[in-house]
């Protein structure tokens, strides 16, 4: 899929519109249950739908399709957080969605485009996670607690360790720990393997710290 094509811009437009509406409704305590049902259904449909589409297309494989990408983990976490909005679950959803899921949405690693089923499944669970994160934090005002960066980065290392073990066992490339994605992304401007993994870790800490500071500033200004 070509970045910033009409189809890509349409998905980004849905992201912006859905986020604004979800925040607006949640801040006014309107349709919060309906929002949770809708968002969890969209994320689950996209995530499960992609697995089903892989099976139907004959491309499902333990080497490529196990739910071990960080965006898979945030999809599951987002669904749980919608129904059980505990602080840690909200923090994980928020920071992962606004880094990993947002990166995947802005630079989609997607070989097919509209009207392929993969277009809809891919953006359903990526966009759904981002909308969920923004709704929970800026709509329901469940803001990250002090030290959120450390907790989220620690959890990310655990996920990366599991993905790395799976890469060794299956020969896959979960979390892009063995090689960079084919399509353009932030990894494209980094060094060769294995140095880009270290660079990614440093960048991740920086992004989390900036996001935490920005969120704290927005909470002070716009929080109730």
KESE-932566 format. One line per 3 residues: number of its first residue (from 1); their letters; for each residue x, y, z negated of N, C-alpha, C. Coordinates in steps of 0.02 Angstrom, whole numbers, plus 50000, padded with zeros to 5 digits. Layout:
NUM> A> X Y Z X Y Z X Y Z; ...;
This chain:
1> XXX> 50042 49940 50000 50000 50000 50000 50044 50062 50000; 50029 50109 50045 50070 50169 50050 50052 50218 49994; 50103 50242 49959 50092 50288 49904 50062 50353 49929;
4> XXX> 50011 50377 49893 49976 50439 49908 49941 50438 49976; 49923 50378 49998 49878 50371 50055 49808 50392 50033; 49761 50394 50079 49693 50412 50061 49664 50364 50009;
7> XXX> 49679 50300 50018 49653 50250 49972 49684 50258 49902; 49748 50275 49901 49781 50286 49837 49755 50349 49803; 49747 50402 49840 49721 50465 49812 49649 50455 49786;
10> XXX> 49611 50413 49820 49543 50400 49797 49544 50367 49728; 49589 50319 49718 49595 50286 49653 49617 50335 49600; 49663 50380 49617 49686 50431 49569 49629 50479 49552;
13> XXX> 49588 50495 49602 49530 50538 49590 49481 50507 49542; 49469 50442 49550 49426 50406 49503 49455 50407 49433; 49521 50399 49428 49555 50402 49363 49542 50468 49328;
16> XXX> 49552 50523 49362 49543 50589 49332 49471 50601 49312; 49425 50585 49357 49354 50597 49343 49329 50553 49285; 49347 50489 49287 49325 50443 49234 49354 50462 49167;
19> XXX> 49416 50483 49166 49448 50503 49103 49413 50564 49073; 49401 50614 49114 49368 50674 49090 49298 50659 49062; 49261 50617 49098 49193 50600 49076 49194 50560 49012;
22> XXX> 49240 50511 49007 49244 50469 48948 49263 50510 48886; 49310 50556 48894 49330 50599 48837 49272 50643 48816; 49239 50673 48865 49182 50718 48851 49127 50682 48814;
25> XXX> 49109 50622 48836 49056 50584 48803 49077 50562 48733; 49139 50539 48725 49161 50515 48660 49166 50571 48609; 49188 50630 48630 49195 50686 48583 49127 50709 48558;
28> XXX> 49076 50698 48598 49007 50716 48578 48969 50658 48548; 49007 50603 48536 48978 50542 48505 48918 50517 48545; 48925 50520 48611 48871 50496 48654 48893 50433 48691;
31> XXX> 48849 50384 48691 48859 50324 48731 48926 50289 48717; 48950 50293 48654 49014 50262 48639 49012 50186 48646; 48956 50156 48626 48949 50083 48634 48946 50065 48707;
34> XXX> 48908 50104 48745 48903 50092 48817 48970 50100 48851; 49009 50150 48828 49076 50160 48856 49121 50100 48842; 49117 50074 48781 49158 50016 48763 49139 49956 48806;
37> XXX> 49075 49946 48815 49051 49890 48856 49075 49898 48928; 49066 49959 48956 49083 49971 49025 49158 49965 49037; 49198 49998 48995 49270 49997 49005 49300 49927 48996;
40> XXX> 49277 49892 48944 49303 49824 48934 49282 49778 48991; 49221 49788 49018 49198 49747 49074 49239 49762 49137; 49254 49825 49149 49294 49844 49207 49364 49815 49203;
43> XXX> 49396 49823 49145 49464 49797 49136 49465 49721 49143; 49418 49688 49110 49416 49614 49112 49401 49589 49182; 49354 49622 49216 49336 49602 49284 49396 49609 49331;
46> XXX> 49432 49665 49323 49491 49675 49365 49546 49625 49351; 49558 49614 49288 49613 49569 49268 49597 49496 49287; 49537 49473 49268 49518 49404 49285 49508 49398 49361;
49> XXX> 49479 49450 49391 49467 49448 49463 49531 49440 49503; 49585 49471 49479 49649 49464 49514 49676 49393 49510; 49667 49362 49451 49687 49292 49444 49647 49248 49490;
52> XXX> 49581 49259 49494 49538 49219 49537 49557 49230 49610; 49569 49293 49629 49588 49308 49698 49653 49274 49717; 49700 49271 49670 49763 49236 49683 49751 49162 49696;
55> XXX> 49706 49131 49657 49690 49060 49666 49657 49049 49733; 49607 49091 49749 49571 49084 49812 49618 49094 49872; 49664 49141 49864 49711 49156 49918 49768 49106 49922;
58> XXX> 49772 49061 49873 49824 49010 49873 49892 49035 49853; 49895 49092 49817 49960 49120 49799 49971 49118 49723; 49926 49088 49685 49935 49085 49613 49995 49040 49598;
61> XXX> 50038 49062 49554 50098 49024 49536 50123 49046 49468; 50149 48998 49430 50177 49016 49364 50236 49062 49372; 50266 49063 49431 50324 49105 49444 50305 49179 49451;
64> XXX> 50243 49191 49473 50224 49260 49487 50161 49285 49451; 50117 49241 49429 50050 49262 49411 50032 49253 49338; 50076 49229 49296 50061 49225 49225 50051 49296 49198;
67> XXX> 50008 49304 49148 49994 49372 49121 50050 49397 49076; 50109 49408 49105 50168 49426 49065 50198 49493 49085; 50165 49529 49132 50185 49597 49144 50159 49640 49087;
70> XXX> 50192 49696 49073 50170 49740 49019 50100 49765 49032; 50082 49776 49096 50015 49800 49111 49962 49746 49097; 49981 49682 49100 49935 49629 49080 49922 49633 49005;
73> XXX> 49976 49643 48968 49970 49647 48895 49929 49707 48874; 49939 49764 48907 49900 49823 48888 49827 49815 48906; 49812 49778 48959 49742 49765 48977 49706 49728 48921;
76> XXX> 49739 49675 48896 49710 49636 48841 49705 49679 48778; 49758 49716 48764 49758 49759 48704 49704 49812 48707; 49694 49840 48767 49643 49892 48775 49573 49865 48761;
79> XXX> 49559 49805 48785 49493 49775 48774 49481 49765 48700; 49532 49738 48665 49525 49727 48593 49517 49793 48556; 49556 49844 48576 49553 49909 48543 49485 49942 48552;
82> XXX> 49452 49930 48609 49386 49959 48620 49335 49934 48568; 49343 49872 48547 49294 49843 48500 49320 49841 48428; 49385 49848 48420 49415 49846 48353 49470 49900 48352;
85> XXX> 49450 49963 48350 49497 50019 48359 49542 50033 48299; 49581 49983 48281 49629 49992 48227 49686 50036 48251; 49718 50074 48206 49770 50121 48227 49825 50091 48269;
88> XXX> 49851 50032 48250 49906 50002 48289 49883 49983 48359; 49823 49955 48364 49798 49935 48430 49788 49996 48475; 49763 50051 48446 49754 50112 48484 49822 50140 48505;
91> XXX> 49871 50139 48460 49938 50164 48477 49969 50124 48534; 49964 50058 48530 49992 50016 48583 49957 50029 48649; 49891 50032 48647 49853 50046 48708 49872 50114 48738;
94> XXX> 49876 50164 48695 49889 50232 48718 49959 50239 48749; 50010 50218 48713 50078 50227 48738 50094 50182 48797; 50070 50120 48795 50082 50075 48851 50043 50098 48913;
97> XXX> 49981 50119 48903 49941 50139 48961 49968 50202 48994; 49991 50250 48953 50015 50313 48981 50089 50310 49003; 50119 50251 48997 50186 50241 49026 50182 50186 49079;
100> XXX> 50172 50124 49059 50173 50068 49106 50114 50071 49155; 50053 50076 49129 49994 50076 49173 49992 50138 49218; 50011 50195 49191 50012 50256 49231 50065 50252 49285;
103> XXX> 50124 50225 49268 50176 50216 49318 50152 50169 49373; 50118 50115 49354 50093 50067 49404 50039 50098 49447; 50002 50145 49419 49949 50178 49457 49977 50230 49505;
106> XXX> 50028 50267 49483 50058 50318 49525 50103 50288 49580; 50135 50232 49564 50179 50199 49613 50158 50126 49618; 50101 50112 49649 50073 50044 49649 50117 49993 49684;
109> XXX> 50131 49938 49648 50168 49881 49676 50115 49834 49705; 50086 49855 49761 50027 49822 49789 50037 49813 49864; 50037 49751 49886 50050 49737 49957 49989 49750 50001;
112> XXX> 49929 49750 49970 49868 49758 50009 49831 49821 49988; 49787 49843 50031 49750 49904 50015 49676 49895 50030; 49638 49948 50023 49566 49946 50036 49553 49919 50107;
115> XXX> 49504 49873 50115 49454 49850 50067 49471 49782 50036; 49534 49765 50030 49553 49702 50000 49529 49698 49928; 49512 49638 49906 49491 49628 49836 49546 49648 49788;
118> XXX> 49609 49640 49810 49665 49656 49767 49669 49731 49753; 49646 49771 49799 49644 49844 49788 49599 49860 49729; 49540 49829 49728 49492 49843 49674 49513 49813 49608;
121> XXX> 49539 49752 49609 49560 49721 49546 49619 49758 49515; 49667 49776 49557 49728 49810 49533 49710 49876 49498; 49672 49917 49532 49657 49982 49503 49604 49977 49448;
124> XXX> 49563 49926 49448 49513 49919 49395 49546 49912 49327; 49595 49867 49321 49624 49857 49254 49678 49908 49238; 49712 49936 49288 49760 49988 49272 49725 50054 49254;
127> XXX> 49679 50076 49295 49642 50137 49281 49600 50128 49218; 49569 50070 49210 49528 50057 49151 49567 50064 49086; 49629 50040 49086 49671 50045 49025 49688 50118 49010;
130> XXX> 49703 50157 49062 49720 50227 49051 49660 50266 49025; 49602 50255 49056 49541 50290 49033 49526 50270 48961; 49534 50207 48945 49522 50184 48876 49569 50219 48827;
133> XXX> 49632 50224 48844 49682 50256 48801 49664 50329 48788; 49647 50365 48841 49630 50436 48834 49565 50445 48795; 49517 50401 48807 49454 50406 48771 49462 50394 48697;
136> XXX> 49502 50343 48679 49511 50327 48608 49548 50382 48571; 49599 50411 48603 49640 50460 48568 49610 50530 48571; 49590 50553 48630 49565 50621 48636 49489 50626 48632;
139> XXX> 49456 50570 48642 49383 50569 48635 49362 50552 48565; 49383 50493 48542 49366 50472 48474 49414 50499 48422; 49467 50531 48445 49517 50565 48402 49550 50517 48353;
142> XXX> 49569 50459 48378 49610 50412 48339 49682 50424 48359; 49712 50476 48332 49778 50498 48354 49833 50452 48327; 49888 50446 48365 49945 50406 48341 49972 50431 48274;
145> XXX> 49991 50386 48232 50019 50403 48167 50094 50419 48174; 50122 50452 48124 50195 50464 48125 50232 50398 48131; 50285 50398 48171 50323 50337 48181 50296 50291 48234;
148> XXX> 50247 50314 48272 50215 50271 48322 50266 50248 48375; 50313 50292 48393 50362 50275 48444 50401 50212 48425; 50424 50209 48363 50462 50151 48340 50422 50088 48342;
151> XXX> 50359 50091 48319 50316 50032 48319 50303 50007 48390; 50287 50053 48435 50272 50034 48503 50333 50007 48539; 50391 50039 48528 50452 50015 48561 50470 49945 48535;
154> XXX> 50462 49934 48470 50475 49868 48442 50430 49815 48472; 50366 49831 48479 50319 49784 48510 50337 49771 48583; 50361 49823 48617 50381 49816 48687 50440 49769 48694;
157> XXX> 50487 49773 48647 50544 49727 48648 50522 49655 48639; 50472 49644 48597 50446 49576 48587 50415 49550 48652; 50374 49592 48684 50344 49572 48748 50398 49558 48800;
160> XXX> 50449 49601 48802 50504 49592 48850 50542 49527 48837; 50550 49509 48774 50585 49447 48757 50545 49387 48782; 50479 49389 48773 50436 49334 48797 50439 49331 48873;
163> XXX> 50435 49389 48906 50439 49391 48979 50507 49366 49004; 50560 49385 48969 50627 49362 48988 50633 49287 48983; 50606 49258 48930 50608 49185 48922 50568 49152 48978;
166> XXX> 50511 49181 48996 50471 49154 49051 50508 49159 49117; 50545 49213 49127 50585 49220 49188 50637 49164 49193; 50670 49148 49138 50720 49096 49138 50689 49027 49154;
169> XXX> 50629 49016 49126 50596 48951 49135 50566 48943 49205; 50534 48996 49229 50496 48991 49292 50535 49017 49353; 50589 49056 49341 50623 49087 49397 50586 49148 49423;
172> XXX> 50539 49174 49383 50499 49232 49403 50535 49297 49389; 50496 49350 49394 50525 49417 49384 50478 49460 49342; 50453 49430 49289 50407 49466 49245 50441 49525 49212;
175> XXX> 50405 49581 49210 50430 49645 49185 50492 49669 49223; 50502 49642 49284 50557 49662 49327 50625 49657 49292; 50633 49604 49254 50695 49595 49217 50750 49562 49259;
178> XXX> 50731 49532 49316 50781 49499 49358 50800 49541 49419; 50752 49580 49443 50765 49624 49500 50712 49678 49503; 50726 49731 49541 50679 49787 49546 50620 49769 49590;
181> XXX> 50563 49803 49581 50506 49791 49625 50522 49812 49696; 50484 49783 49744 50495 49799 49815 50476 49870 49830; 50419 49892 49801 50393 49959 49816 50428 50011 49772;
184> XXX> 50426 50073 49794 50459 50128 49759 50431 50137 49689; 50476 50149 49641 50457 50161 49572 50515 50197 49538; 50508 50210 49474 50563 50241 49438 50626 50198 49439;
187> XXX> 50617 50133 49443 50674 50088 49444 50716 50097 49507; 50685 50124 49559 50720 50132 49623 50779 50179 49618; 50776 50227 49571 50829 50277 49566 50880 50258 49512;
190> XXX> 50872 50199 49484 50918 50177 49431 50973 50133 49460; 51020 50113 49418 51076 50073 49439 51057 50002 49457; 51107 49962 49471 51096 49892 49489 51085 49850 49426;
193> XXX> 51064 49787 49437 51055 49741 49381 51123 49724 49351; 51129 49719 49285 51077 49726 49234 51072 49796 49204; 51109 49844 49233 51113 49910 49202 51047 49946 49202;
196> XXX> 51005 49933 49253 50941 49969 49254 50895 49948 49197; 50908 49889 49168 50868 49868 49110 50884 49912 49050; 50948 49924 49039 50969 49969 48985 50944 50040 48997;
199> XXX> 50950 50063 49059 50926 50130 49077 50851 50135 49065; 50814 50083 49082 50742 50082 49072 50725 50087 48997; 50763 50051 48956 50751 50053 48883 50762 50123 48856;
202> XXX> 50816 50156 48878 50830 50224 48856 50775 50271 48880; 50755 50264 48943 50703 50306 48970 50637 50294 48933; 50623 50232 48916 50561 50216 48881 50559 50251 48813;
205> XXX> 50614 50249 48776 50616 50284 48711 50604 50358 48720; 50636 50387 48771 50628 50459 48783 50555 50476 48801; 50525 50435 48844 50456 50447 48865 50409 50440 48805;
208> XXX> 50420 50391 48763 50377 50381 48705 50383 50439 48656; 50444 50463 48646 50454 50519 48600 50421 50583 48627; 50429 50595 48692 50397 50655 48722 50321 50649 48719;
211> XXX> 50296 50589 48734 50224 50579 48733 50196 50587 48662; 50233 50562 48612 50211 50569 48543 50209 50642 48522; 50262 50680 48540 50264 50751 48523 50209 50790 48558;
214> XXX> 50199 50775 48621 50146 50810 48659 50077 50795 48631; 50066 50733 48614 50001 50713 48586 49989 50746 48519; 50042 50751 48479 50035 50784 48414 50018 50858 48423;
217> XXX> 50049 50890 48472 50035 50961 48485 49963 50970 48509; 49940 50926 48553 49871 50930 48578 49820 50916 48522; 49838 50871 48477 49794 50854 48421 49786 50915 48375;
220> XXX> 49842 50950 48363 49838 51009 48320 49795 51064 48352; 49800 51069 48417 49765 51124 48452 49692 51110 48465; 49678 51047 48484 49609 51032 48506 49572 50983 48460;
223> XX> 49607 50955 48411 49574 50908 48366 49524 50944 48321; 49473 50906 48301 49421 50935 48259 49442 50936 48186;
